[in-house]
């Protein structure tokens, strides 16, 4: 990115509501600058009644593409001309390419999850996993685990049982995976289920800034030193959930690599250029640490 916007500067958007917590403009504009590409990434806080008009507006203004975030990752789908196979299965799109008004939707969260967990692939094969939360990112996690990590069983723990049931049915129908078991937060054996899971993932927003004392579990007794524990949250970098897991010497992973690698895939779809992942990650860590000090 050059500091000066020009008539020919390629524009990339972000639409969501609210979007004040997003780090995507920082991430993408830094990457574009590091690669000296004449693009600019602009965030737009869009009210839901204006979603269709906003998308038409971006087409009219020749945006080359855009990111989609909460709450439009599913609502955007009827406005698109083409969906990648993965986003069709998950029912969620976070990246759109605009080819002269022809819109194609992708889900790059999958790439973020895959890149984060790939180093542990051999350890994870044919093991039981527990996932907290059954929203959009949980669906991306479940898709990635089924497609690449050969799970024996997935325990899905969610506050709203009906929502978890819809997720379970969707993966049975679309991926023929019949080993999802739904739990709520109450059963006394939840601690045993989590203890016996090789991989434990939080996909809920519990523990995110500023509610940093929240967590989906309340004791380190849920964890052991043979587990991999992944929290999709990246701010704070070590959530209460990860602190409890670390107390039991589990291997902990936060959402930073997922954030960087989902951005990398989106960037590559728009620009066909390689994303400078290490440099952007280091700058983001500096930004997060500066903000939270
Ligand atoms: P979502 O679609 O709104 O789903 C949120 C899930 O969390 C739902 O299952 C919801 O349960 C559950 N939940 C919310 N508040 C809860 C509470 N107080 N107690 C218990 N459960 C609660 O959101 P999402 O898109 O999946 O995003 C979830 C988190 O992932 C966010 O923190 C987001 O920042 C993070 N994320 C990170 C990355 C990354 O790159 N690192 C990417 C995407 C998302 P109900 O079904 O009962 O409502």
py3Dmol code that shows the C-alpha trace and the ligand (Angstrom):
import py3Dmol

protein = """\
ATOM      1  CA  UNK A   1       0.000   0.000   0.000  1.00  0.00           C
ATOM      2  CA  UNK A   2       1.241   3.478  -0.796  1.00  0.00           C
ATOM      3  CA  UNK A   3       0.414   6.173   1.736  1.00  0.00           C
ATOM      4  CA  UNK A   4      -1.560   8.050  -0.919  1.00  0.00           C
ATOM      5  CA  UNK A   5      -4.804   6.576  -2.280  1.00  0.00           C
ATOM      6  CA  UNK A   6      -4.887   6.875  -6.075  1.00  0.00           C
ATOM      7  CA  UNK A   7      -7.686   6.559  -8.639  1.00  0.00           C
ATOM      8  CA  UNK A   8      -6.362   3.115  -9.559  1.00  0.00           C
ATOM      9  CA  UNK A   9      -5.771   1.888  -5.993  1.00  0.00           C
ATOM     10  CA  UNK A  10      -7.439  -1.518  -5.546  1.00  0.00           C
ATOM     11  CA  UNK A  11      -9.991  -1.406  -2.738  1.00  0.00           C
ATOM     12  CA  UNK A  12     -10.800  -4.241  -0.320  1.00  0.00           C
ATOM     13  CA  UNK A  13     -13.633  -3.926   2.204  1.00  0.00           C
ATOM     14  CA  UNK A  14     -14.742  -5.387   5.497  1.00  0.00           C
ATOM     15  CA  UNK A  15     -18.422  -5.489   6.452  1.00  0.00           C
ATOM     16  CA  UNK A  16     -19.802  -6.400   9.874  1.00  0.00           C
ATOM     17  CA  UNK A  17     -21.612  -4.959  12.867  1.00  0.00           C
ATOM     18  CA  UNK A  18     -20.158  -3.970  15.247  1.00  0.00           C
ATOM     19  CA  UNK A  19     -16.594  -3.928  13.931  1.00  0.00           C
ATOM     20  CA  UNK A  20     -14.770  -1.725  16.395  1.00  0.00           C
ATOM     21  CA  UNK A  21     -12.807  -4.694  17.828  1.00  0.00           C
ATOM     22  CA  UNK A  22     -11.440  -5.882  14.485  1.00  0.00           C
ATOM     23  CA  UNK A  23      -7.702  -6.077  13.788  1.00  0.00           C
ATOM     24  CA  UNK A  24      -8.195  -6.909  10.092  1.00  0.00           C
ATOM     25  CA  UNK A  25      -7.534  -3.361   8.747  1.00  0.00           C
ATOM     26  CA  UNK A  26      -4.258  -3.282  10.698  1.00  0.00           C
ATOM     27  CA  UNK A  27      -3.264  -6.751   9.476  1.00  0.00           C
ATOM     28  CA  UNK A  28      -4.124  -6.259   5.794  1.00  0.00           C
ATOM     29  CA  UNK A  29      -2.919  -2.681   5.373  1.00  0.00           C
ATOM     30  CA  UNK A  30       0.400  -3.615   7.020  1.00  0.00           C
ATOM     31  CA  UNK A  31       0.788  -6.669   4.756  1.00  0.00           C
ATOM     32  CA  UNK A  32      -0.068  -4.591   1.660  1.00  0.00           C
ATOM     33  CA  UNK A  33       2.473  -1.964   2.676  1.00  0.00           C
ATOM     34  CA  UNK A  34       5.183  -4.577   3.365  1.00  0.00           C
ATOM     35  CA  UNK A  35       4.567  -6.061  -0.104  1.00  0.00           C
ATOM     36  CA  UNK A  36       4.374  -2.589  -1.702  1.00  0.00           C
ATOM     37  CA  UNK A  37       1.004  -3.375  -3.301  1.00  0.00           C
ATOM     38  CA  UNK A  38      -1.308  -0.568  -4.406  1.00  0.00           C
ATOM     39  CA  UNK A  39      -4.352  -1.784  -2.468  1.00  0.00           C
ATOM     40  CA  UNK A  40      -6.226  -0.362   0.525  1.00  0.00           C
ATOM     41  CA  UNK A  41      -8.400  -2.227   3.063  1.00  0.00           C
ATOM     42  CA  UNK A  42     -11.397  -0.298   4.443  1.00  0.00           C
ATOM     43  CA  UNK A  43     -13.749  -1.343   7.301  1.00  0.00           C
ATOM     44  CA  UNK A  44     -17.492  -0.584   7.138  1.00  0.00           C
ATOM     45  CA  UNK A  45     -19.901  -0.920  10.057  1.00  0.00           C
ATOM     46  CA  UNK A  46     -23.119  -1.828   8.218  1.00  0.00           C
ATOM     47  CA  UNK A  47     -26.610  -2.022   9.668  1.00  0.00           C
ATOM     48  CA  UNK A  48     -28.379  -5.225   8.602  1.00  0.00           C
ATOM     49  CA  UNK A  49     -31.063  -3.338   6.608  1.00  0.00           C
ATOM     50  CA  UNK A  50     -28.246  -1.968   4.435  1.00  0.00           C
ATOM     51  CA  UNK A  51     -26.362  -5.215   3.810  1.00  0.00           C
ATOM     52  CA  UNK A  52     -27.598  -5.703   0.233  1.00  0.00           C
ATOM     53  CA  UNK A  53     -27.061  -2.033  -0.660  1.00  0.00           C
ATOM     54  CA  UNK A  54     -23.551  -2.119   0.857  1.00  0.00           C
ATOM     55  CA  UNK A  55     -22.606  -5.121  -1.273  1.00  0.00           C
ATOM     56  CA  UNK A  56     -24.039  -3.481  -4.419  1.00  0.00           C
ATOM     57  CA  UNK A  57     -22.129  -0.327  -3.518  1.00  0.00           C
ATOM     58  CA  UNK A  58     -18.844  -2.203  -3.293  1.00  0.00           C
ATOM     59  CA  UNK A  59     -19.522  -3.787  -6.696  1.00  0.00           C
ATOM     60  CA  UNK A  60     -20.282  -0.343  -8.192  1.00  0.00           C
ATOM     61  CA  UNK A  61     -17.091   1.083  -6.711  1.00  0.00           C
ATOM     62  CA  UNK A  62     -15.020  -1.778  -8.167  1.00  0.00           C
ATOM     63  CA  UNK A  63     -13.868  -3.228  -4.848  1.00  0.00           C
ATOM     64  CA  UNK A  64     -11.817  -6.307  -5.728  1.00  0.00           C
ATOM     65  CA  UNK A  65     -13.260  -8.131  -2.732  1.00  0.00           C
ATOM     66  CA  UNK A  66     -14.159  -7.935   0.920  1.00  0.00           C
ATOM     67  CA  UNK A  67     -14.158  -9.707   4.275  1.00  0.00           C
ATOM     68  CA  UNK A  68     -17.406 -10.513   6.040  1.00  0.00           C
ATOM     69  CA  UNK A  69     -17.624 -10.758   9.809  1.00  0.00           C
ATOM     70  CA  UNK A  70     -20.253 -11.162  12.553  1.00  0.00           C
ATOM     71  CA  UNK A  71     -23.252 -11.103  12.048  1.00  0.00           C
ATOM     72  CA  UNK A  72     -23.199 -11.447   8.229  1.00  0.00           C
ATOM     73  CA  UNK A  73     -21.123 -14.598   7.592  1.00  0.00           C
ATOM     74  CA  UNK A  74     -24.301 -16.583   6.807  1.00  0.00           C
ATOM     75  CA  UNK A  75     -26.580 -13.735   5.681  1.00  0.00           C
ATOM     76  CA  UNK A  76     -24.155 -12.854   2.861  1.00  0.00           C
ATOM     77  CA  UNK A  77     -24.612 -16.229   1.141  1.00  0.00           C
ATOM     78  CA  UNK A  78     -27.845 -15.445  -0.826  1.00  0.00           C
ATOM     79  CA  UNK A  79     -26.102 -12.364  -2.260  1.00  0.00           C
ATOM     80  CA  UNK A  80     -23.259 -14.407  -3.804  1.00  0.00           C
ATOM     81  CA  UNK A  81     -23.020 -16.032  -7.246  1.00  0.00           C
ATOM     82  CA  UNK A  82     -20.655 -18.838  -6.282  1.00  0.00           C
ATOM     83  CA  UNK A  83     -19.677 -20.626  -3.057  1.00  0.00           C
ATOM     84  CA  UNK A  84     -16.573 -22.710  -2.380  1.00  0.00           C
ATOM     85  CA  UNK A  85     -17.345 -26.303  -1.406  1.00  0.00           C
ATOM     86  CA  UNK A  86     -16.141 -25.717   2.162  1.00  0.00           C
ATOM     87  CA  UNK A  87     -18.211 -22.610   2.761  1.00  0.00           C
ATOM     88  CA  UNK A  88     -21.266 -24.408   1.362  1.00  0.00           C
ATOM     89  CA  UNK A  89     -20.797 -27.202   3.914  1.00  0.00           C
ATOM     90  CA  UNK A  90     -20.111 -24.856   6.813  1.00  0.00           C
ATOM     91  CA  UNK A  91     -22.772 -22.343   5.750  1.00  0.00           C
ATOM     92  CA  UNK A  92     -20.440 -19.438   6.475  1.00  0.00           C
ATOM     93  CA  UNK A  93     -18.371 -17.050   4.322  1.00  0.00           C
ATOM     94  CA  UNK A  94     -15.677 -14.664   5.545  1.00  0.00           C
ATOM     95  CA  UNK A  95     -14.031 -13.730   2.231  1.00  0.00           C
ATOM     96  CA  UNK A  96     -15.556 -12.586  -1.069  1.00  0.00           C
ATOM     97  CA  UNK A  97     -13.903 -11.968  -4.444  1.00  0.00           C
ATOM     98  CA  UNK A  98     -15.638  -9.542  -6.810  1.00  0.00           C
ATOM     99  CA  UNK A  99     -15.042 -10.385 -10.455  1.00  0.00           C
ATOM    100  CA  UNK A 100     -16.898  -7.585 -12.314  1.00  0.00           C
ATOM    101  CA  UNK A 101     -20.030  -8.067 -10.220  1.00  0.00           C
ATOM    102  CA  UNK A 102     -19.723 -11.826 -10.002  1.00  0.00           C
ATOM    103  CA  UNK A 103     -19.220 -12.602  -6.312  1.00  0.00           C
ATOM    104  CA  UNK A 104     -17.473 -15.763  -5.050  1.00  0.00           C
ATOM    105  CA  UNK A 105     -17.510 -16.670  -1.351  1.00  0.00           C
ATOM    106  CA  UNK A 106     -14.847 -18.544   0.632  1.00  0.00           C
ATOM    107  CA  UNK A 107     -14.234 -19.498   4.248  1.00  0.00           C
ATOM    108  CA  UNK A 108     -10.582 -18.919   5.127  1.00  0.00           C
ATOM    109  CA  UNK A 109     -11.066 -19.619   8.870  1.00  0.00           C
ATOM    110  CA  UNK A 110     -10.526 -23.242   7.801  1.00  0.00           C
ATOM    111  CA  UNK A 111      -6.999 -22.374   6.655  1.00  0.00           C
ATOM    112  CA  UNK A 112      -6.340 -20.614   9.956  1.00  0.00           C
ATOM    113  CA  UNK A 113      -7.489 -23.639  11.957  1.00  0.00           C
ATOM    114  CA  UNK A 114      -5.638 -26.105   9.712  1.00  0.00           C
ATOM    115  CA  UNK A 115      -2.315 -24.212   9.862  1.00  0.00           C
ATOM    116  CA  UNK A 116      -2.645 -23.900  13.653  1.00  0.00           C
ATOM    117  CA  UNK A 117      -3.285 -27.622  14.276  1.00  0.00           C
ATOM    118  CA  UNK A 118      -1.204 -29.198  11.478  1.00  0.00           C
ATOM    119  CA  UNK A 119       1.948 -29.568  13.663  1.00  0.00           C
ATOM    120  CA  UNK A 120      -0.076 -31.885  15.969  1.00  0.00           C
ATOM    121  CA  UNK A 121      -1.705 -33.980  13.239  1.00  0.00           C
ATOM    122  CA  UNK A 122      -0.088 -37.324  14.170  1.00  0.00           C
ATOM    123  CA  UNK A 123      -0.878 -36.894  17.875  1.00  0.00           C
ATOM    124  CA  UNK A 124      -4.523 -36.126  17.134  1.00  0.00           C
ATOM    125  CA  UNK A 125      -5.437 -38.972  14.763  1.00  0.00           C
ATOM    126  CA  UNK A 126      -8.316 -41.185  15.929  1.00  0.00           C
ATOM    127  CA  UNK A 127      -8.635 -39.437  19.281  1.00  0.00           C
ATOM    128  CA  UNK A 128     -11.627 -37.869  21.046  1.00  0.00           C
ATOM    129  CA  UNK A 129     -12.011 -34.081  20.940  1.00  0.00           C
ATOM    130  CA  UNK A 130     -14.159 -31.646  22.953  1.00  0.00           C
ATOM    131  CA  UNK A 131     -15.397 -28.382  21.429  1.00  0.00           C
ATOM    132  CA  UNK A 132     -17.110 -25.657  23.454  1.00  0.00           C
ATOM    133  CA  UNK A 133     -19.542 -23.559  21.380  1.00  0.00           C
ATOM    134  CA  UNK A 134     -21.650 -24.342  18.294  1.00  0.00           C
ATOM    135  CA  UNK A 135     -21.554 -21.067  16.325  1.00  0.00           C
ATOM    136  CA  UNK A 136     -19.924 -20.157  13.013  1.00  0.00           C
ATOM    137  CA  UNK A 137     -16.330 -20.713  14.079  1.00  0.00           C
ATOM    138  CA  UNK A 138     -17.260 -24.025  15.719  1.00  0.00           C
ATOM    139  CA  UNK A 139     -18.600 -25.208  12.355  1.00  0.00           C
ATOM    140  CA  UNK A 140     -15.310 -24.243  10.686  1.00  0.00           C
ATOM    141  CA  UNK A 141     -13.406 -26.101  13.435  1.00  0.00           C
ATOM    142  CA  UNK A 142     -15.575 -29.232  13.097  1.00  0.00           C
ATOM    143  CA  UNK A 143     -15.245 -29.218   9.292  1.00  0.00           C
ATOM    144  CA  UNK A 144     -11.445 -28.928   9.536  1.00  0.00           C
ATOM    145  CA  UNK A 145     -11.173 -31.666  12.168  1.00  0.00           C
ATOM    146  CA  UNK A 146     -13.342 -34.107  10.191  1.00  0.00           C
ATOM    147  CA  UNK A 147     -11.634 -33.356   6.881  1.00  0.00           C
ATOM    148  CA  UNK A 148      -7.996 -33.377   8.040  1.00  0.00           C
ATOM    149  CA  UNK A 149      -7.633 -34.885  11.553  1.00  0.00           C
ATOM    150  CA  UNK A 150      -9.603 -38.133  11.561  1.00  0.00           C
ATOM    151  CA  UNK A 151     -11.400 -37.704  14.915  1.00  0.00           C
ATOM    152  CA  UNK A 152     -12.811 -40.753  16.704  1.00  0.00           C
ATOM    153  CA  UNK A 153     -15.488 -38.741  18.441  1.00  0.00           C
ATOM    154  CA  UNK A 154     -16.341 -35.043  18.863  1.00  0.00           C
ATOM    155  CA  UNK A 155     -18.081 -33.934  22.058  1.00  0.00           C
ATOM    156  CA  UNK A 156     -19.902 -30.673  21.355  1.00  0.00           C
ATOM    157  CA  UNK A 157     -20.680 -28.655  24.487  1.00  0.00           C
ATOM    158  CA  UNK A 158     -23.107 -25.779  23.968  1.00  0.00           C
ATOM    159  CA  UNK A 159     -25.374 -23.550  26.040  1.00  0.00           C
ATOM    160  CA  UNK A 160     -28.257 -23.880  23.540  1.00  0.00           C
ATOM    161  CA  UNK A 161     -28.863 -27.544  22.795  1.00  0.00           C
ATOM    162  CA  UNK A 162     -30.967 -26.916  19.670  1.00  0.00           C
ATOM    163  CA  UNK A 163     -28.152 -25.025  18.007  1.00  0.00           C
ATOM    164  CA  UNK A 164     -25.748 -27.904  18.696  1.00  0.00           C
ATOM    165  CA  UNK A 165     -28.292 -30.363  17.273  1.00  0.00           C
ATOM    166  CA  UNK A 166     -28.469 -28.393  14.023  1.00  0.00           C
ATOM    167  CA  UNK A 167     -24.668 -28.550  13.775  1.00  0.00           C
ATOM    168  CA  UNK A 168     -24.650 -32.293  14.492  1.00  0.00           C
ATOM    169  CA  UNK A 169     -27.306 -32.932  11.811  1.00  0.00           C
ATOM    170  CA  UNK A 170     -25.498 -30.739   9.272  1.00  0.00           C
ATOM    171  CA  UNK A 171     -22.253 -32.730   9.545  1.00  0.00           C
ATOM    172  CA  UNK A 172     -24.131 -36.021   9.391  1.00  0.00           C
ATOM    173  CA  UNK A 173     -25.889 -34.897   6.208  1.00  0.00           C
ATOM    174  CA  UNK A 174     -23.025 -33.080   4.487  1.00  0.00           C
ATOM    175  CA  UNK A 175     -19.932 -35.047   5.582  1.00  0.00           C
ATOM    176  CA  UNK A 176     -21.481 -38.361   6.680  1.00  0.00           C
ATOM    177  CA  UNK A 177     -19.837 -37.907  10.107  1.00  0.00           C
ATOM    178  CA  UNK A 178     -21.964 -39.626  12.751  1.00  0.00           C
ATOM    179  CA  UNK A 179     -19.750 -39.319  15.836  1.00  0.00           C
ATOM    180  CA  UNK A 180     -20.767 -35.965  17.324  1.00  0.00           C
ATOM    181  CA  UNK A 181     -22.175 -36.207  20.853  1.00  0.00           C
ATOM    182  CA  UNK A 182     -23.924 -33.184  22.344  1.00  0.00           C
ATOM    183  CA  UNK A 183     -23.481 -32.149  25.964  1.00  0.00           C
ATOM    184  CA  UNK A 184     -24.518 -29.158  28.010  1.00  0.00           C
ATOM    185  CA  UNK A 185     -22.478 -27.554  30.768  1.00  0.00           C
ATOM    186  CA  UNK A 186     -24.221 -29.433  33.617  1.00  0.00           C
ATOM    187  CA  UNK A 187     -23.501 -33.164  33.473  1.00  0.00           C
ATOM    188  CA  UNK A 188     -21.237 -34.353  36.290  1.00  0.00           C
ATOM    189  CA  UNK A 189     -19.224 -36.399  33.799  1.00  0.00           C
ATOM    190  CA  UNK A 190     -18.248 -33.314  31.725  1.00  0.00           C
ATOM    191  CA  UNK A 191     -14.951 -33.218  33.581  1.00  0.00           C
ATOM    192  CA  UNK A 192     -14.221 -36.851  32.544  1.00  0.00           C
ATOM    193  CA  UNK A 193     -15.200 -36.162  28.944  1.00  0.00           C
ATOM    194  CA  UNK A 194     -12.839 -33.189  28.753  1.00  0.00           C
ATOM    195  CA  UNK A 195     -10.072 -35.038  30.625  1.00  0.00           C
ATOM    196  CA  UNK A 196     -10.276 -37.893  28.106  1.00  0.00           C
ATOM    197  CA  UNK A 197     -10.127 -35.582  25.074  1.00  0.00           C
ATOM    198  CA  UNK A 198      -6.775 -35.233  23.346  1.00  0.00           C
ATOM    199  CA  UNK A 199      -7.814 -31.863  21.929  1.00  0.00           C
ATOM    200  CA  UNK A 200     -10.010 -29.311  23.731  1.00  0.00           C
ATOM    201  CA  UNK A 201     -11.138 -26.169  21.895  1.00  0.00           C
ATOM    202  CA  UNK A 202     -12.975 -23.053  23.033  1.00  0.00           C
ATOM    203  CA  UNK A 203     -14.949 -21.442  20.184  1.00  0.00           C
ATOM    204  CA  UNK A 204     -17.111 -19.235  22.443  1.00  0.00           C
ATOM    205  CA  UNK A 205     -16.304 -15.565  23.145  1.00  0.00           C
ATOM    206  CA  UNK A 206     -16.065 -16.281  26.911  1.00  0.00           C
ATOM    207  CA  UNK A 207     -12.841 -14.790  28.258  1.00  0.00           C
ATOM    208  CA  UNK A 208     -12.416 -12.171  25.540  1.00  0.00           C
ATOM    209  CA  UNK A 209     -11.364  -8.622  26.478  1.00  0.00           C
ATOM    210  CA  UNK A 210     -12.743  -7.018  28.608  1.00  0.00           C
ATOM    211  CA  UNK A 211     -14.419 -10.029  30.324  1.00  0.00           C
ATOM    212  CA  UNK A 212     -11.078 -11.727  30.942  1.00  0.00           C
ATOM    213  CA  UNK A 213     -12.153 -13.638  34.092  1.00  0.00           C
ATOM    214  CA  UNK A 214     -14.783 -15.682  32.208  1.00  0.00           C
ATOM    215  CA  UNK A 215     -14.143 -19.212  30.935  1.00  0.00           C
ATOM    216  CA  UNK A 216     -16.193 -22.195  29.776  1.00  0.00           C
ATOM    217  CA  UNK A 217     -14.694 -24.292  32.608  1.00  0.00           C
ATOM    218  CA  UNK A 218     -13.898 -23.271  36.164  1.00  0.00           C
ATOM    219  CA  UNK A 219     -11.062 -25.584  37.219  1.00  0.00           C
ATOM    220  CA  UNK A 220      -7.663 -26.837  36.097  1.00  0.00           C
ATOM    221  CA  UNK A 221      -9.004 -30.324  36.924  1.00  0.00           C
ATOM    222  CA  UNK A 222     -10.567 -30.473  33.438  1.00  0.00           C
ATOM    223  CA  UNK A 223      -7.072 -30.715  31.938  1.00  0.00           C
ATOM    224  CA  UNK A 224      -3.958 -32.884  31.991  1.00  0.00           C
ATOM    225  CA  UNK A 225      -0.421 -32.767  30.627  1.00  0.00           C
ATOM    226  CA  UNK A 226      -1.228 -35.042  27.676  1.00  0.00           C
ATOM    227  CA  UNK A 227      -3.647 -32.583  26.036  1.00  0.00           C
ATOM    228  CA  UNK A 228      -3.605 -29.881  23.397  1.00  0.00           C
ATOM    229  CA  UNK A 229      -5.867 -26.993  24.399  1.00  0.00           C
ATOM    230  CA  UNK A 230      -6.755 -24.358  21.802  1.00  0.00           C
ATOM    231  CA  UNK A 231      -8.664 -21.113  22.407  1.00  0.00           C
ATOM    232  CA  UNK A 232      -9.784 -19.212  19.292  1.00  0.00           C
ATOM    233  CA  UNK A 233      -9.559 -15.957  21.266  1.00  0.00           C
ATOM    234  CA  UNK A 234      -6.372 -13.914  20.715  1.00  0.00           C
ATOM    235  CA  UNK A 235      -7.126 -10.918  22.967  1.00  0.00           C
ATOM    236  CA  UNK A 236      -6.014 -11.552  25.673  1.00  0.00           C
ATOM    237  CA  UNK A 237      -3.361 -13.876  24.320  1.00  0.00           C
ATOM    238  CA  UNK A 238      -3.635 -16.147  27.368  1.00  0.00           C
ATOM    239  CA  UNK A 239      -7.288 -16.429  28.364  1.00  0.00           C
ATOM    240  CA  UNK A 240      -8.537 -17.780  31.679  1.00  0.00           C
ATOM    241  CA  UNK A 241      -9.339 -21.037  29.809  1.00  0.00           C
ATOM    242  CA  UNK A 242      -5.708 -21.343  28.679  1.00  0.00           C
ATOM    243  CA  UNK A 243      -4.422 -20.349  32.137  1.00  0.00           C
ATOM    244  CA  UNK A 244      -6.375 -23.227  33.709  1.00  0.00           C
ATOM    245  CA  UNK A 245      -5.079 -25.653  31.056  1.00  0.00           C
ATOM    246  CA  UNK A 246      -1.503 -24.450  31.615  1.00  0.00           C
ATOM    247  CA  UNK A 247      -1.880 -25.062  35.373  1.00  0.00           C
ATOM    248  CA  UNK A 248      -2.287 -28.751  34.469  1.00  0.00           C
ATOM    249  CA  UNK A 249       0.655 -28.565  32.042  1.00  0.00           C
ATOM    250  CA  UNK A 250      -1.465 -29.043  28.921  1.00  0.00           C
ATOM    251  CA  UNK A 251       0.004 -27.700  25.669  1.00  0.00           C
ATOM    252  CA  UNK A 252      -1.821 -24.406  25.038  1.00  0.00           C
ATOM    253  CA  UNK A 253      -2.471 -22.544  21.758  1.00  0.00           C
ATOM    254  CA  UNK A 254      -4.211 -19.184  21.335  1.00  0.00           C
ATOM    255  CA  UNK A 255      -6.099 -17.770  18.319  1.00  0.00           C
ATOM    256  CA  UNK A 256      -3.269 -15.614  16.938  1.00  0.00           C
ATOM    257  CA  UNK A 257      -1.993 -18.099  14.364  1.00  0.00           C
ATOM    258  CA  UNK A 258      -5.563 -18.764  13.245  1.00  0.00           C
ATOM    259  CA  UNK A 259      -6.132 -15.034  12.817  1.00  0.00           C
ATOM    260  CA  UNK A 260      -2.911 -14.595  10.833  1.00  0.00           C
ATOM    261  CA  UNK A 261      -3.438 -17.629   8.606  1.00  0.00           C
ATOM    262  CA  UNK A 262      -7.082 -16.873   7.800  1.00  0.00           C
ATOM    263  CA  UNK A 263      -5.952 -13.370   6.828  1.00  0.00           C
ATOM    264  CA  UNK A 264      -3.092 -14.851   4.782  1.00  0.00           C
ATOM    265  CA  UNK A 265      -5.464 -16.992   2.726  1.00  0.00           C
ATOM    266  CA  UNK A 266      -7.863 -14.071   2.120  1.00  0.00           C
ATOM    267  CA  UNK A 267      -4.933 -11.841   1.116  1.00  0.00           C
ATOM    268  CA  UNK A 268      -3.678 -14.465  -1.319  1.00  0.00           C
ATOM    269  CA  UNK A 269      -7.148 -14.875  -2.850  1.00  0.00           C
ATOM    270  CA  UNK A 270      -7.416 -11.112  -3.484  1.00  0.00           C
ATOM    271  CA  UNK A 271      -3.841 -10.261  -4.516  1.00  0.00           C
ATOM    272  CA  UNK A 272      -2.348 -13.606  -5.664  1.00  0.00           C
ATOM    273  CA  UNK A 273       0.680 -12.569  -3.569  1.00  0.00           C
ATOM    274  CA  UNK A 274       2.230 -14.370  -0.592  1.00  0.00           C
ATOM    275  CA  UNK A 275       1.289 -12.890   2.776  1.00  0.00           C
ATOM    276  CA  UNK A 276       4.222 -11.774   5.025  1.00  0.00           C
ATOM    277  CA  UNK A 277       2.958 -13.826   7.983  1.00  0.00           C
ATOM    278  CA  UNK A 278       5.878 -13.591  10.429  1.00  0.00           C
ATOM    279  CA  UNK A 279       6.287  -9.804  10.121  1.00  0.00           C
ATOM    280  CA  UNK A 280       2.559  -9.170  10.486  1.00  0.00           C
ATOM    281  CA  UNK A 281       2.268 -11.538  13.466  1.00  0.00           C
ATOM    282  CA  UNK A 282       5.139  -9.796  15.297  1.00  0.00           C
ATOM    283  CA  UNK A 283       3.610  -6.356  14.702  1.00  0.00           C
ATOM    284  CA  UNK A 284       0.200  -7.595  15.853  1.00  0.00           C
ATOM    285  CA  UNK A 285       1.673  -9.004  19.068  1.00  0.00           C
ATOM    286  CA  UNK A 286       3.346  -5.621  19.714  1.00  0.00           C
ATOM    287  CA  UNK A 287       0.035  -3.869  19.093  1.00  0.00           C
ATOM    288  CA  UNK A 288      -1.900  -6.237  21.413  1.00  0.00           C
ATOM    289  CA  UNK A 289       0.714  -5.966  24.162  1.00  0.00           C
ATOM    290  CA  UNK A 290       0.803  -2.186  23.865  1.00  0.00           C
ATOM    291  CA  UNK A 291      -2.973  -1.988  24.026  1.00  0.00           C
ATOM    292  CA  UNK A 292      -3.343  -4.241  27.068  1.00  0.00           C
ATOM    293  CA  UNK A 293      -0.530  -2.755  29.156  1.00  0.00           C
TER     294      UNK A 293
END
"""
ligand_1 = """\
48
LIG
P -20.985 -17.127 17.159
O -21.350 -17.692 15.830
O -21.774 -16.001 17.711
O -21.023 -18.353 18.221
C -20.723 -18.154 19.577
C -20.888 -19.452 20.373
O -20.505 -19.159 21.718
C -22.321 -19.983 20.424
O -22.312 -21.380 20.407
C -22.840 -19.464 21.772
O -23.743 -20.337 22.393
C -21.576 -19.486 22.605
N -21.676 -18.472 23.661
C -21.722 -17.124 23.508
N -21.822 -16.526 24.714
C -21.870 -17.538 25.629
C -21.991 -17.570 27.055
N -22.083 -16.440 27.769
N -21.990 -18.768 27.670
C -21.892 -19.922 26.961
N -21.780 -19.957 25.612
C -21.769 -18.773 24.964
O -19.472 -16.617 17.186
P -18.233 -17.175 16.334
O -18.156 -16.485 15.034
O -18.257 -18.659 16.352
O -16.997 -16.611 17.194
C -16.751 -17.119 18.489
C -15.371 -16.699 19.007
O -14.343 -17.132 18.139
C -15.195 -15.184 19.155
O -14.521 -14.951 20.374
C -14.303 -14.812 18.008
O -13.477 -13.696 18.299
C -13.447 -16.072 17.881
N -12.913 -16.209 16.517
C -11.567 -16.166 16.361
C -11.024 -16.284 15.102
C -9.534 -16.230 14.926
O -9.082 -15.989 13.793
N -8.741 -16.474 15.946
C -11.859 -16.439 13.975
C -13.248 -16.501 14.168
C -13.771 -16.376 15.459
P -25.340 -20.346 22.036
O -25.471 -21.210 20.806
O -25.963 -20.915 23.247
O -25.717 -18.889 21.779
"""
view = py3Dmol.view(width=600, height=400)
view.addModel(protein, "pdb")
view.setStyle({"model": 0}, {"cartoon": {"style": "trace"}})
view.addModel(ligand_1, "xyz")
view.setStyle({"model": 1}, {"stick": {}})
view.zoomTo()
view.show()
